[in-house]
Amino acid sequence: MATSREFVEQDYVIEHIRQTFQCTVLWCEGRACLEYGTEEELYRISKYIQENFDKDLLDVFFTAIESIPLES
């Protein structure tokens, strides 16, 4: 996908990220929060958003939190 300088709807970016990466989007009081697995994944998502949508991660998501591993 080429970098676009046009306005891109936040919901479009969020849905695109959900389909491209294995991450979870949580909603808190109507605001999207990114739940990621590793620091590397967060870096890749952030870089992808910058390169493809010309936005910072926190322009799209209210916050980003690391997933808590499930105990077995």
Secondary structure by P-SEA (a helix, b strand, c coil): cccccccccaaaaaaaaaacccbbbbbcccbbbbbbccaaaaaaaaaaaaaaccccccccccbbbbbccccc
